[in-house]
């Protein structure tokens, strides 16, 4: 790979008053930032004329589920537990072909790269179960697109009735039996599939694609499988994804099923809360939970649009930063955001927390939000330097046109990046030293052909998805009753308005 010199660019500097450095040059060598200032490139180096425009780190989508990229707009806003009933039932009718898995993953890659998201943590779930062929299809899409990605297998392995409070008693006997069955993919098989993921894909393309591990959520796996995943995470230094206390119902689950312990406390008691863990959502947390997270060094993945879309509540942004808890930002998934755009995630994160507390000095500041979307994501991914412009950092970069409308006039760059930009000002995007988009066009894949194929294929799947909806609709009254019971419970916390 030849060197690339960005000539006459201004770098994002969140320590500076105006958020910008003076014009300078930046040299990329071997996929990393090599020199900043006035470097002398080798003969034959590629030169990008910066014209005084902004060079900043690529955005990191710190939490994502690629499996439903093809379902944008399919569901109304619903509480998580009812939403998941329709989103990911373990039904054979929803089993994808490898090509379907490839195309739906590529839909997300296209949208992310075209808006400047260069890295993603894909907590990928598989319906009805993962197979080596589907794992390979997902991974291949990331490799082909040029994105940097961490890929985990988000697969519960306990019966549905063990994951949720009240439901066993609420279901009629004739509906209970299917939900008492364990997952079609038991823990030993899941560990074999992790062996496949690690052996086939971990470190591929010079480390651009790596593995992670996921328990989905602590209540969705046995302690034995939880321990096996933690062991994998330790041995290979992998991020560990765990949804915790996303909803009030999950807080009630701890009271009903864990002897009054929260899911954070339960995870800590098992010894699995560590600096490798990404605690996803963490909305219905109390002070003791936050202290445990802070002591462990774990990151929290904040998904503000998803939290609003599903009515989950408002995360405790200032309380987390005040304890030194590292934050990253995520889309969560296309079906719970309906876009895969980290700029809108940043804007929502900057705004929603104004409703959380009256002291306006506690509201998110634009540099904090930008750090969470860049270096905070790099930390969560366990990629040293990712999301920064330091020497030796991975060369995952966005070049933005400062003469574009969001920046005219240029009053305060960090605020305008967070509140005005939506990805429309990108001149180019680089990942691992390779330019992968330029002037809104992906350079590695035929976007038009992929979109045409995906549009036709998934239009033909609507009838199957409708049949799946009809199959699970019979469970809706019991799930609604469970949700109402949890909503009425006083858990000593308020994370929603009204």
ChimeraX attribute file (.defattr): number of C-alpha atoms within 10 A of each C-alpha:
attribute: neighborCount
match mode: 1-to-1
recipient: residues
	/A:1	9
	/A:2	16
	/A:3	20
	/A:4	24
	/A:5	25
	/A:6	21
	/A:7	21
	/A:8	21
	/A:9	24
	/A:10	25
	/A:11	23
	/A:12	20
	/A:13	19
	/A:14	17
	/A:15	10
	/A:16	9
	/A:17	11
	/A:18	15
	/A:19	16
	/A:20	20
	/A:21	17
	/A:22	13
	/A:23	16
	/A:24	17
	/A:25	22
	/A:26	26
	/A:27	26
	/A:28	28
	/A:29	21
	/A:30	16
	/A:31	21
	/A:32	22
	/A:33	25
	/A:34	20
	/A:35	18
	/A:36	17
	/A:37	13
	/A:38	12
	/A:39	16
	/A:40	12
	/A:41	18
	/A:42	13
	/A:43	8
	/A:44	9
	/A:45	16
	/A:46	15
	/A:47	13
	/A:48	16
	/A:49	13
	/A:50	22
	/A:51	15
	/A:52	19
	/A:53	20
	/A:54	23
	/A:55	28
	/A:56	23
	/A:57	30
	/A:58	28
	/A:59	32
	/A:60	32
	/A:61	31
	/A:62	33
	/A:63	29
	/A:64	24
	/A:65	25
	/A:66	28
	/A:67	26
	/A:68	23
	/A:69	22
	/A:70	23
	/A:71	18
	/A:72	15
	/A:73	13
	/A:74	16
	/A:75	13
	/A:76	11
	/A:77	17
	/A:78	15
	/A:79	18
	/A:80	20
	/A:81	18
	/A:82	20
	/A:83	16
	/A:84	11
	/A:85	16
	/A:86	20
	/A:87	21
	/A:88	16
	/A:89	17
	/A:90	16
	/A:91	13
	/A:92	11
	/A:93	14
	/A:94	17
	/A:95	16
	/A:96	17
	/A:97	11
	/A:98	16
	/A:99	16
	/A:100	20
	/A:101	26
	/A:102	22
	/A:103	23
	/A:104	24
	/A:105	26
	/A:106	29
	/A:107	22
	/A:108	26
	/A:109	28
	/A:110	23
	/A:111	14
	/A:112	23
	/A:113	29
	/A:114	23
	/A:115	25
	/A:116	32
	/A:117	30
	/A:118	28
	/A:119	30
	/A:120	29
	/A:121	28
	/A:122	27
	/A:123	27
	/A:124	24
	/A:125	21
	/A:126	24
	/A:127	19
	/A:128	19
	/A:129	20
	/A:130	20
	/A:131	16
	/A:132	14
	/A:133	12
	/A:134	20
	/A:135	25
	/A:136	17
	/A:137	21
	/A:138	24
	/A:139	25
	/A:140	17
	/A:141	22
	/A:142	24
	/A:143	20
	/A:144	12
	/A:145	23
	/A:146	27
	/A:147	24
	/A:148	22
	/A:149	24
	/A:150	28
	/A:151	28
	/A:152	27
	/A:153	25
	/A:154	23
	/A:155	25
	/A:156	28
	/A:157	22
	/A:158	21
	/A:159	17
	/A:160	18
	/A:161	20
	/A:162	17
	/A:163	18
	/A:164	21
	/A:165	21
	/A:166	20
	/A:167	21
	/A:168	19
	/A:169	12
	/A:170	17
	/A:171	20
	/A:172	12
	/A:173	9
	/A:174	7
	/A:175	14
	/A:176	17
	/A:177	12
	/A:178	11
	/A:179	16
	/A:180	14
	/A:181	13
	/A:182	15
	/A:183	18
	/A:184	16
	/A:185	18
	/A:186	16
	/A:187	21
	/A:188	11
	/A:189	13
	/A:190	21
	/A:191	17
	/A:192	12
	/A:193	18
	/A:194	21
	/A:195	14
	/A:196	16
	/A:197	21
	/A:198	19
	/A:199	12
	/A:200	15
	/A:201	21
	/A:202	22
	/A:203	14
	/A:204	15
	/A:205	13
	/A:206	10
	/A:207	15
	/A:208	20
	/A:209	22
	/A:210	23
	/A:211	29
	/A:212	29
	/A:213	22
	/A:214	28
	/A:215	25
	/A:216	24
	/A:217	22
	/A:218	21
	/A:219	26
	/A:220	21
	/A:221	22
	/A:222	15
	/A:223	13
	/A:224	10
	/A:225	18
	/A:226	21
	/A:227	16
	/A:228	15
	/A:229	23
	/A:230	24
	/A:231	14
	/A:232	19
	/A:233	19
	/A:234	14
	/A:235	9
	/A:236	12
	/A:237	14
	/A:238	25
	/A:239	31
	/A:240	29
	/A:241	29
	/A:242	27
	/A:243	21
	/A:244	25
	/A:245	25
	/A:246	24
	/A:247	25
	/A:248	24
	/A:249	26
	/A:250	21
	/A:251	24
	/A:252	25
	/A:253	23
	/A:254	21
	/A:255	16
	/A:256	14
	/A:257	16
	/A:258	14
	/A:259	10
	/A:260	14
	/A:261	18
	/A:262	24
	/A:263	24
	/A:264	26
	/A:265	19
	/A:266	18
	/A:267	21
	/A:268	16
	/A:269	11
	/A:270	11
	/A:271	12
	/A:272	20
	/A:273	24
	/A:274	22
	/A:275	19
	/A:276	24
	/A:277	26
	/A:278	29
	/A:279	25
	/A:280	25
	/A:281	29
	/A:282	27
	/A:283	23
	/A:284	27
	/A:285	23
	/A:286	14
	/A:287	10
	/A:288	12
	/A:289	19
	/A:290	19
	/A:291	14
	/A:292	17
	/A:293	28
	/A:294	21
	/A:295	15
	/A:296	18
	/A:297	17
	/A:298	23
	/A:299	28
	/A:300	31
	/A:301	30
	/A:302	29
	/A:303	29
	/A:304	28
	/A:305	24
	/A:306	24
	/A:307	23
	/A:308	18
	/A:309	18
	/A:310	20
	/A:311	18
	/A:312	23
	/A:313	23
	/A:314	25
	/A:315	24
	/A:316	20
	/A:317	21
	/A:318	17
	/A:319	13
	/A:320	20
	/A:321	14
	/A:322	10
	/A:323	13
	/A:324	15
	/A:325	21
	/A:326	23
	/A:327	26
	/A:328	29
	/A:329	31
	/A:330	29
	/A:331	31
	/A:332	28
	/A:333	26
	/A:334	24
	/A:335	26
	/A:336	29
	/A:337	23
	/A:338	19
	/A:339	19
	/A:340	29
	/A:341	24
	/A:342	24
	/A:343	23
	/A:344	21
	/A:345	27
	/A:346	27
	/A:347	23
	/A:348	18
	/A:349	26
	/A:350	23
	/A:351	17
	/A:352	17
	/A:353	20
	/A:354	15
	/A:355	12
	/A:356	20
	/A:357	12
	/A:358	10
	/A:359	8
	/A:360	11
	/A:361	10
	/A:362	15
	/A:363	19
	/A:364	18
	/A:365	15
	/A:366	22
	/A:367	19
	/A:368	16
	/A:369	23
	/A:370	25
	/A:371	21
	/A:372	29
	/A:373	28
	/A:374	26
	/A:375	25
	/A:376	27
	/A:377	30
	/A:378	26
	/A:379	24
	/A:380	32
	/A:381	30
	/A:382	17
	/A:383	15
	/A:384	14
	/A:385	19
	/A:386	28
	/A:387	29
	/A:388	24
	/A:389	24
	/A:390	16
	/A:391	16
	/A:392	18
	/A:393	20
	/A:394	29
	/A:395	29
	/A:396	31
	/A:397	27
	/A:398	27
	/A:399	25
	/A:400	26
	/A:401	20
	/A:402	21
	/A:403	15
	/A:404	14
	/A:405	13
	/A:406	19
	/A:407	18
	/A:408	10
	/A:409	11
	/A:410	13
	/A:411	10
	/A:412	14
	/A:413	23
	/A:414	22
	/A:415	20
	/A:416	17
	/A:417	20
	/A:418	24
	/A:419	18
	/A:420	16
	/A:421	21
	/A:422	19
	/A:423	22
	/A:424	16
	/A:425	21
	/A:426	23
	/A:427	22
	/A:428	24
	/A:429	30
	/A:430	24
	/A:431	25
	/A:432	25
	/A:433	22
	/A:434	20
	/A:435	19
	/A:436	21
	/A:437	24
	/A:438	15
	/A:439	12
	/A:440	17
	/A:441	17
	/A:442	20
	/A:443	14
	/A:444	13
	/A:445	16
	/A:446	11
	/A:447	16
	/A:448	9
	/A:449	10
	/A:450	15
	/A:451	16
	/A:452	10
	/A:453	13
	/A:454	20
	/A:455	13
	/A:456	10
	/A:457	14
	/A:458	16
	/A:459	10
	/A:460	11
	/A:461	13
	/A:462	13
	/A:463	11
	/A:464	12
	/A:465	18
	/A:466	11
	/A:467	13
	/A:468	20
	/A:469	15
	/A:470	12
	/A:471	13
	/A:472	13
	/A:473	14
	/A:474	11
	/A:475	18
	/A:476	14
	/A:477	13
	/A:478	19
	/A:479	20
	/A:480	16
	/A:481	15
	/A:482	22
	/A:483	20
	/A:484	12
	/A:485	14
	/A:486	20
	/A:487	14
	/A:488	10
	/A:489	12
	/A:490	10
	/A:491	14
	/A:492	7
	/A:493	11
	/A:494	14
	/A:495	17
	/A:496	16
	/A:497	9
	/A:498	4
